[in-house]
């Protein structure tokens, strides 16, 4: 692990692998809630062709949250500062769940010019539903998660590890699902509560209109969190977006169908270099 000191003095852990320079496109991988950079372990082969930067977001993995406090905006600032410190240009940002919301804030900020494109993995523009929005989770579901984080974090985390996979979890992914739950449970409950509270407050619909980066919306056809209509909304809301549906995946296509995901990411990078018109596809 390598470490970067954020503008507020916090220590942010990251891995920088692959070959820098020589025209290699940087890929910046941003994980979901309670996860860490290791949840992109199936993307390790990408380092053969790309410079791959994987970050433990503040409050996750080896990046502690000072006083147990963190927010989506602060995490986005960390990412922006690190990308600038590494001198990355023409990068592709890949955000999974929480990481997608972080990425949208990055692409709406001063580091936007360092990115050539974005990949969003199974996320919505707004987590909490209301009378005018139904592409997230109900207020009751959001509050239930908040309470579980406070009252039974271990149980919540292990259930969430199961829940990122399609139901029922395929036999060949059972070990990975158990690992995910165990890793989630190692998180700092106070930090996770803080990040979750910030995530539930997010509504990035206004931000999306101004993000002109070509974006690939990756979503699981068997996601337990978000449906096809959520991906459709993002394609319509973003100025330059297309969707790819992974029919055998839940909330984590990069873990559930890693070879297909990696091929899709490589194809997206190649298409970015040629700037073609993107089309929605199904896998």
Secondary structure, 3 states (H helix, E strand, C coil): CEEEECCCCCEEEEEEECCCCCCCCEEEEECCCCCCHHHHHHHHHHHHCCEEEEECCCCECCECCHHHCCCHHHHHHHHHHHHHHCCCCCEEEEEECHHHHHHHHHHCCCCHHHEEEEEEECCCCECECECCECCCECHHHHHHHHHHHHHCHHHHHHHHHHHCCCCCCCHHHHHHHHHHHHHHHCCCHHHHHHHHHHHHHCECHHHHCCCCCEEEEEEECCCCCCCHHHHHHHHHHCCCEEEEEECCCCCCHHHHCHHHHHHHHHHHHHHHHHCCCCCCEEC
